[in-house]
């Protein structure tokens, strides 16, 4: 499960890490089916769990993750610094909906904004596929 969930987070981060041309990439979607119930997957995604997991599992991509404000809920501000440490972005959690299992973060600085994009949103939807499987 950890590798599958880490992969989803990695795909979302890699676009900014390699500085994808925002004129070519308007929308990036990736779905991964995991053999974990949706409620357990949501526990990881809903607050700071996925960020901590990404920092542990993706040390070759993420140098550090700092919580600048908040406790993982709406309004929390995170700064992600990538290896070799010269690229980063700061994001705020705008939406965390426990009933719909949806989380939305908006980039405040860095990331794709540095290369001319007007907005960068990262949205996580956790969908129950069966009692023991979910799509993230």
C-alpha positions in Angstrom: 0.0 0.0 0.0 2.7 2.5 0.9 4.5 2.2 -2.4 1.2 2.5 -4.4 0.1 5.7 -2.4 3.6 7.1 -2.6 3.5 6.7 -6.4 0.4 8.8 -6.6 1.9 11.6 -4.7 5.2 11.3 -6.7 3.3 11.7 -10.0 1.7 14.9 -8.7 5.0 16.3 -7.5 7.2 15.3 -10.5 5.5 17.8 -12.8 6.8 20.7 -10.8 10.1 19.1 -10.1 10.9 18.8 -13.8 9.2 22.1 -14.5 6.6 20.9 -17.0 5.6 23.5 -19.5 2.2 24.7 -18.3 1.2 25.6 -21.9 1.3 21.9 -22.7 -0.1 20.5 -19.5 -3.4 21.9 -18.4 -4.7 19.0 -16.3 -2.9 15.9 -14.9 -4.9 13.0 -13.6 -3.7 9.8 -12.2 -5.7 7.0 -10.6 -4.2 4.1 -8.7 -6.2 1.2 -7.3 -5.0 0.1 -3.9 -5.9 -2.9 -1.9 -6.9 -0.8 1.1 -10.3 0.2 2.2 -11.2 3.8 1.3 -11.6 4.9 4.9 -8.0 3.8 5.7 -6.7 5.4 2.5 -8.5 8.6 3.5 -6.9 8.6 6.9 -3.5 8.9 5.2 -4.6 11.6 2.7 -6.9 13.7 4.8 -4.3 15.6 6.9 -0.5 15.4 7.0 -0.1 11.7 6.6 0.5 11.6 2.9 3.0 14.5 3.2 5.0 12.6 5.9 4.9 9.4 3.9 6.1 11.1 0.8 9.0 12.7 2.7 10.0 9.2 4.0 9.5 7.2 0.8 10.7 9.8 -1.8 13.9 11.0 -0.3 15.5 11.1 -3.8 12.9 13.7 -4.8 11.9 15.6 -1.6 14.5 17.1 0.6 12.1 18.3 3.3 8.5 19.2 4.0 7.9 22.0 6.5 4.5 22.8 8.1 4.6 26.6 8.1 1.1 27.1 9.6 -1.7 24.8 10.9 -2.1 21.2 12.1 -3.1 19.5 8.9 -6.6 20.9 8.6 -8.0 23.5 6.3 -5.7 26.5 6.2 -2.5 24.5 6.8 0.4 25.8 4.8 3.2 23.4 3.7 6.5 24.1 2.0 8.0 21.3 0.0 11.7 21.5 -1.0 13.0 19.2 -3.7 16.4 17.6 -4.1 18.9 19.2 -4.6 17.2 21.8 -2.6 16.9 24.7 -5.1 13.3 24.1 -6.1 10.3 24.4 -3.8 6.7 25.2 -3.6 4.3 26.4 -0.9 0.7 25.2 -0.8 -2.3 25.7 1.4 -5.1 23.1 2.1 -8.3 24.8 0.9 -10.7 21.9 1.2 -10.8 18.8 3.3 -14.2 17.0 3.0 -14.3 13.9 5.2 -17.7 12.8 3.8 -16.7 13.0 0.1 -13.1 12.1 0.9 -11.8 15.1 -1.1 -8.8 17.2 -0.3 -7.7 20.3 -2.4 -4.4 22.2 -2.0 -3.6 25.4 -3.8 0.0 26.4 -4.6 0.8 29.8 -3.1 4.3 30.2 -4.5 6.9 28.2 -6.5 6.0 25.1 -8.4 4.3 25.6 -11.7 3.6 29.3 -10.8 7.3 30.0 -11.4 6.9 29.0 -15.0 3.9 31.1 -15.8 0.9 29.1 -14.7 -1.8 31.3 -13.1 -3.0 28.6 -10.7 -1.9 25.2 -9.5 -4.4 23.0 -7.6 -3.8 19.5 -6.4 -6.9 17.5 -5.7 -7.1 14.1 -4.0 -10.3 12.1 -4.3 -10.5 8.7 -2.5 -13.1 6.5 -4.1 -14.4 3.3 -2.6 -14.2 0.5 -5.2 -15.1 -2.3 -2.9 -15.0 -2.9 0.9 -11.3 -3.8 0.6 -10.2 -1.6 -2.4 -10.1 2.1 -3.2 -9.0 4.3 -6.0 -6.8 7.3 -5.2 
